[in-house]
Amino acid sequence: MSMRKRLLRAGSAFCLLLLLLGVAARGAKTADTPQTEKEKNVCRVRMTYPVYDDACDVTDLKDIEQAVNEISVEKIGVAVELVPVNMHEAEKDYLLRLSKGEALDLMLVRGHDVTTYINKGMLHPMNTYLKRNASYLYFQDGALDGAYGKQTQQGRLYGIANIPRMPVHGYGLWVSSAVLAEVGVKYEEGHVYSLDELTRIFGRLKRKYPDSYPLGQITARRTSSGAGIYVDLGDALGADMLTGVVKNESDVVENPFASEEYYEFLSYMESWYENEYIYPDSVTYDSVIAPLLEENMILSYPGVGNPGMFDLMMGEATDFVCLQTAPARETDAGEADFWTIPSTSRYPAEAMKFLDLCYSDIRIVYLLNYGIVGRHYEIADKEDSWARPVMGEGRVGNGFYNPFAGIGNCRMLCGMGMRRDREKEKTYVERALDKGNRYEGFVYETAAVSGEMDEVRKVVATYVPVLESGSVDLDENYQDFLTALEEAGIDRIIADKQRQLDEWLERHGE
């Protein structure tokens, strides 16, 4: 069993919560408090990460920093400066900052985007720093062989993955169980709903709630396809789908956008839009989804289908259930978020020291994810391990809680906003981990086609949001999309990935 599986399956050390409460409370200073005497002469690393619009109240960042630094300065002689960026603009923001030479020491990147930064020479290899400066992470079995790190085939480590609350995920549509009951739909846990089944459900919802839209399919600013929520387009092998997919372990890399499955998916989106099942402002909506759900403007929302995930996003317990649209499976390298050390870092060794704390010190994990106890959240039930936000004005309460940050070892965190159904989680995980993956360990390196990758990504960002919203004529635009992909070089990318996969399979005796 890989280290990642062992690490993610392990239970959390909640017995340390009492210690957390005391330290976090001590760290609650005002935003105007100057650096302590201890901090004046210590290294200060800059940590940047995406946040979802206004879900994180940045006015409290200095307070969080002070609370974190009381711990980190004492333990490792390193302070941190938190630098959040807007999730929708994160990649552009990062590239702009790094191209200007801005000093950033830790940067949170999506798994399939890591190679983009590697190819542009914007990341430090982490192997040496991990060995010398990460006493916790380094001594975890598998730390250097890619068990939970983002590596190249040359063995250089470029990222350490966040550890999510659950090691697996599936996809589905979150919808109120009460709403389903009102239209005579019986929820079936574990059942994977087809596009036809969803169509029938949407029809019932629209007839019952004519002023609402059954599906909150938001595609604004999308830079990759969301089709995988609804249909199986194949395995991208830990990379972005635009690099090609392999279906049913065939060893053949194919263009997913040219597949029958993708065209069928787009046909359903067009039909759903025409029947007013899809929220019409999908392409332009630029805010959090909660208000649309609260006002019954939309009735369902697509996302990760893990038990309790919707409650986590909303910050409170709900009656929402997930109509599963894809089987749950182990999270792969393309879906994880990775901490990287940018090449502009002034303090890479110190950055690694601080990163080590994000996985080993439960107090740091709580502060960076949930904020200061008593101000931002409170422990509702220590024995049952769940917390709730301290509510102020609006959905985000008093503030710091950001369900999409997921910094460090989130297995240490108790649930936010709901009691954990441990039996349901256990069943969900066991079902997903039962499936093997014969391509585990393969890493696609895009250096030879980095120019084509940039161009294809531009094409995807232009066409996918409108096509997958269903708001444009499919026959008039789909072929233009495929032609633009070919002109941008997608065939060269797929051929390059096929070559690397063939070589990898040959080395591994396949």
N, C-alpha and C positions, 0 to 999 in steps of 0.2 A: 504494500500500500504506500502511495506517495506521501511525502510530508504534508502536502497541502490537504489531502484527505484526512490524515490523522489530526492535523492542527484544527481543521474546520469542524471535525466531528466532536472535538473535545469540549467538555463543559466549561463554564466560566467560573472565575473565582469571585463569586458574589460575597463571600465572607469578608472581603476587604471594603465593603461599602461604608462601614462605619468610619474607617480611616478616611475615605473619600469625603464624607460629609464634613469632617472636621477641617481638612486642608482646604477644600473648596470654599468653605465659609470664611476661613482666614484670608483667602485670596481676594475677597470681594472688596476692592478699593474703588474709589471714584475715578472717572476717566481723566481727571485733571492731575492725578497723583504723579509726580515725577518719578524717574527711575530711582530705585533704591541704591544705596551706596554699593551694595553687592553687584548690581547690574552695570554700574558705570564703567567698570574695567573688565567686563567680560565680552566675549564674542557674541554678536547678535545676528542670528541667521534669519533670512527672509523666506517665509513659507507661503506659496501662492496656490490657490485651489478654486474650483468653480463653485458658485452658489446659484441656487435657482431663484432668479429675479430678486424679489424682496423678502424671501423666506428667512434670510439671515439679517438681523438688525445690526448693521455695522457700527452703530453708535456705541455699542457695548464692547467693541473689539479691544479697546485699551484695558478694560476691566478684565477681560479674559486673558489677555497677555500678562497682566500683572499676576493673576492667580497662577497661570502656568509657570511663569518665570520664578516665582517663589520656590517652586519645586525643582525646575530644571537647573537654575543657577546653583542651588544647593547640591544637587546630585552630580552634575557634569560640567558646571561652569559655563553653561551656554544659555543665552536668552533667545526668545523668538519674537519676530514681528510678523503678524498675520496680514496677508495681502489677498483678500478675496477678489475674484473677477466674475463677471456675469457668465453663467453657464452657456448661454446661446452664442456668446462672442469669445469664448475661452481660447479656442485655437488661434483666432486672429490676434487676440490680445497677447497671448504668449509669444507668437512669432514676431509681433511688432516689438515687444519688450526685449526679446533676445537679440533681434537684428540690430537694435540700437545699443546693445551691450549692457543693458540694465542688469545690475547684480541681483540675481535670484538664486537662492540656495536649495530650495526644495520646491518641486512643481508636480501637481497631481494631474496625470494624463490618462485618457482612455486607452485601454490596451491596444486596440488596433491603430492608434495614432502614434505609439511610441516610435515605430520605425520611421515615421516622417521626420521626427526630430533627430534620430540617429543619422539618417541620410544627409541631413543638413549640417551635421557636425555640431549640434546644439546640446549634446548630453555628455556627461562624464561616465565612463565605465565605472561600476560601483564595486567590483571585486575586491580591490585592495582596501577600500574604505570599509567595506563590510567586514573583512577579516580583522582589521586593526581597531575599528571604532564602534562596532556593534556587537557587544559582548553577549547580548541576548539572542539576536537574530542569527549570528554566525554559528552558534552552537546548536541551532535547531537542525536536525538531520534533514538534508536536502536543500539547505540554504543556497549552496553554490551550484547545484545541478539543475536549477530551474523549477524546483518543486512549487515555489510560489513567487518566483522572480521572472522578469521579462528578459530573456536572453536571445542572443544571436547564435547561429550555428558554430561560430568560432569560440563560444563559451564565455563571451563578455556579457556581464550582467548589467542591465541598464535600468531596471526598475524593481521595486518591491511592492507587491500587491496589497491593497487594503484587504482585510479579512472581513467579509460581510457577516451579518448575523446568521445567515444560513449559507451553506456551501453549494446550494443548487438553486436553480430558478426555472420557472416556466413562464408562459404568458397567458393573459386572458383579459376579459372585460369585467371590470368591477361595477356592480349594480346592486341597488338596494333589494334585499330579500323581500321586503314588504311590497315594493313595486312589482317584482316578479309574481308574487302571490296574487296581486290584484288583477293581473292579466292571465292568470291560470297557468303559469310556467312553474313547474316543479324543479327546483335546483338539484342537480346530481353532482355530488362531490367526486372529483377524479375523472368525470366524463369530459372528453375533448370535443368541443362543439365545432361543427363544420360551418362553412360559409352559408350553406343552405339553411341549417338550423338557426343561425344568427339572423338570417333574413326573415324567417318566420317570426322569431321573437320580436324583431324590430317592427314588423307589421302590426303585431298586437299592441306594442307600446305606443306606436303612433296613433292608432285608433283610440286608445284609452286616453292619451295625452297629446292631443293634436297641436297644442302650442309649444310642445317640447320636441327636442331632437333626441332620438334614441341613442346616438353615438357621438361622443365628444372626440372625434378624430382630429386632433390638432397637428398640423404639419408645418406650421410657420417655422422658418429658419432651419428646417431639417436639412442636414448635410449627408444623411445616409438613409437607406430604405427602412421603413417600418413594416414591410410586408411579412417579415419573420414572425410577427405577433400572430398572424392569421393563417399562414401557410408555411409548409416546410420547403424551403428553396434549396436546401443542402447545407453542408458543413463548410464554413469558410476557413476552417483549420486555424482558429485563433487570430485571424486577420480580418480586415474590413471586407465586407461582402463584394465590393467592387473589384477585388483581386481574383474573384472566381470562387466557385464552390464545388464540393464533391458530393454526389448523391449516392446514398446507400452503400458507402464504402467501395465505390467502383474504381477508385484510383484515377478517375478522369476529371480534370478541372474544367468546368463549364462556366459560361457567362450566365449568371442567374437572371439578369434583366431580359435576356432573349428567350427564356424558358416559357413553356406553356403554362406553368404554374403561376408565374408572375403576371402574364397577360390575363389569365383568368381572375386573379386577385384584383387587377385594375378594372376589369369588367364589372366585378361586384361593387367596387367603390363608385364607379360611374352610376350604376343602377341605384345604389343606396342614396347617392346625392340627389338624383332625379326624383326619388320618392320622399325626399326631405327627411331621411334617416340620419344624415350626417350634418353636424353643425356647419352652417354655410360660411362662417368666417374663419374656417379652419386655417387657411393660408395666411391670414393677417392677424389672428389673435395673438397677443403678445403679453400675456400675464399668467398668473397662477390659475390652476383649473378649479380650485375650491369654490369661488363665487358662482361659477356656472352650474356646479352641482347643487349648491345651497339654494339657488334661485330656480331650480328645476328647468333651467335652460337646456341642459343636457341630462340624460338619464344613465349613461354608462361611460366609462373611461378606460381605454386600453393601457395596460402596463404589466409589470412583473407580477406574476400570479402567486407568489409565495404567501403562505398563511400569515395573516396579520399585516401584510404590506400596505394595504389601503389605510388601515388605522394608523400605521406609522406615518404615512404621508400626511394625513389629516391632523395628527397630533391628538386624537381622541378616539374612543371606541365608537364604532358604527355598526350598523346591521348589514353592511355591504358584503356580498359574496362574490367569488370570482368564477365567471363562466370560462373555464379553461379552454384555450384555443391552441395550445401546443403542449406536448408532454414535458414534464419537468425533467431537467437533466443537470449534470454537474456544470457549474460555471467554468467557462474556459478562459484562456488568456486574452481573447479579444473582447470579452465582456467585462473583465475586471478593470478596476482603476489602479494605476501604478504611480508610486512616488518615484520621481527621478531627480537627479542632481544636474541642473543646467551647466553648460560649459562656462557660463558667465559667473558662476559661484565663486565668491572670494573665500569661502570657508567650507569646502566640501567635506573635510574630516569632521568638523563640528556639526555640519548638517546631518551626517550619518549618525553621530552620537544622539542628536535630538530625535531623529527618526526612530532610533532604537527604543526610546522612551515611549513612543506612540504605540508600541506593541507590547511593552513590558510593564508599564506603570499605569494601573487602572485609574489613578487620579487624573493623569494627563488625558487619557482616553475620554473620560467623562467631561472634562472641561472643554476639550476641543469639539466634541459632538453635541453635548447638551447644555453647556454653559455652567453657570454658578448655581449651586443648589440653594433653594430658597428664593432666588430672584428669577431664574429662568425655568427651573423645573423643581419638582419635589418628588421624593420617593413615596409612592402611594402604598406599596406593600413590599417590605423587604423580603419576607419569606417567599412570596410568589413572584418576586423579581419583576416589578413593573413600576414605571414612573409616569408622571403627567406634567405637561407644561403649566407654568404659572401664567394664567391668562390676564392680559391687559386689554388693550383695544385691538380688535381685529383677530384674525386667524392665528397670527404668529405670536400672540400673547406678548410677554415681556421680552421676548426675543431672540435669544441666540439660537435656539433649536433649528437645525437645518437637516431635514431627513435625507437629503441627497449628498451631504458631505461625506459621511462614512469614513472618517479619518482613523487610520491605524487598525487595531484589533477590536472590531466592533462586537466580537463574540463576548467581550467582557461586559458589554452594556446590558442592562436590563431593558425590557421592552418599553417603548414610549407610547403612552396613550391607551394601552390595553393590557389585559392579562394574556400571557402566552399560553396557547393551547399546545402543550408539549407533546401530547400524543399525536395530534394532527401534524405537527412539525416533523416528528419522528417518522411517521408514515410517508409523508411527502418526500423527505430526504432519502429514505431507504428505497423508495420506488425509483428515484432518479439515479442513485448511485449504483443500482443494479445493472445498468447498461455500461458496457465497456466502450472504449474508443481506441481503435487500432492506430490512429494517427497521433496519439499522445506523445509529445516530445518534438514533433515537427514544428519548425519555426520558418516562416517565409520571410526572406530578406529582400527588400524592395529597392536596394541601392541601384541596381542596373536599370530600373524603370521609374526612378523617382520623378522625372519630368512628366512621364505619362500619368503617374499617379496624381500629380497636381492637376493636370488637365481633365482627367476623368472625374476627379472630385468636383471640379467646377461644373461639369455637365450634370452630374448627379444633383448638386445643390440647385441647379436651375430648373430641372425637369421634375424631379421626384416630388417636391412639395405640392405642386399643382396636380400632377397625375394621381398621386395617392390621396388627394383630397376628393377626387371624383368630380371636380368642378369644371373640367375641360373635356372637350370631345376626344375620346380615346383614339378613334381611328385617324383623326387629323394630327395627333401629336405623338403617338407611340412610335411610329416608324422614324420620325424626326429624332426622337430620343436615341433610338438604337444607332442611327446614322452618326449622330454627334458623338456617341460613345466610341464607335469605331474610328472616327476621325481623330479623337483624342488619344487613342492608343490602347483601348481595353484588350484587344486581341494580343498585343505584345506582352501585356501584363500577365494574361492568362497563360500564354506560352512559356513565359519565364517561371511562373509558379509551377506549371506542369513539369518543367525540367528539374526544378529543385525537388519536387515531390518524388519524381522517378529516382533521382540520385539518393534521396533519403531512404526510400523503400529498398533500394538495392543494398545500401549499407546495412540495413536492418534485417536483411534476409527475407524480405517479402516478395 
